[in-house]
Amino acid sequence: MTGRSDTLVSVLVPVLNEAANVGRAYAEITRVFDNLPGYACEIIFTDNHSTDATFSLLRAIAHTDPRVRVIRFARNIGYQRSLLVAYQNARGACSIQIDCDLQDPPNLIPRMLAMWREGHQVVYGVRRSLAESRVKATMRRWFYYGINALSEDDLPLNAGEFRLVDGRLLEELRTVQDTSPYLRGLISSMGFSQVGFEYDRGARIAGESKFPLGKMLGLAADGILNHSLVPLRVASAVGLVVGTSTTLLIVIYLAGRLAFGQQWPAGFATTTMLLLLSITLNALFLGVIGEYLGRIFMQVKRRPVPIIEARLNDIPAPVSPARPRPRAVPRNPKREEQVEAAE
């Protein structure tokens, strides 16, 4: 049992078809907090509309333990959006995000809480080693380096989703309305005191990974497009270089033809290659612009918030205080007339 003065910690666990892991994840997380004096926990499972026995198992666990809260979505809304809902529903003084497969070991939670007590608002795990193929690990590390180089925000290298977030940042996350969030970068861009620690990530024991190569590439695209304007600037720079080069070639051609009567050899293949190159560049950079426009469209469209099909042991999350709106300045017709007369 926990005392009234215990600090509440929200543990966020996203799940999708994790019937083989939910029981073990619940047991390991509760074991850590049962042996951690001064802290109480609530475990928020966000079920991304699993099609196996995951929700049935979570219902049984929630029935026996009121610390377990379950939010089941009406459809699969994606990993990042489900996480955002979990953060927005957290009631603790801080939250800890951990994957259901426990590749990130729960026994590191006391270490994270100790660093939080030292005054850090964000504590994240830095993956020293990965229990996966060399090709996949290399691609992951290159992605971290690439997004950090492209981003205008200072994103930590080799940091995954295993992190602690202070309640101050939870208040900010409750105000976020993003249809394609990238939480790793969003939290990093908020600032405050953020610190990492190295650990060895374990291997998945049961179930299948929910992040095949295609989804990893999609997450990489979200990370880059949400935190960098470099692709648009590259498109502009390449367009400028190609346009300048084309203009110079035209000037050289006309000067040679008109001033010196020089006859240039016909080059059908060269012309065709240049045309194909130009079309390819246009298509490539229009695609980049389209990605940004698509995200703007989805944001402006105000799609419905994730629909929650069921809640178990749910307690409404605290409502963040409304931000004061700028006070409207009353009009002064006389002053406006004076300004117009001066102009």
Disulfide bonds with the S-S distance in Angstrom:
none
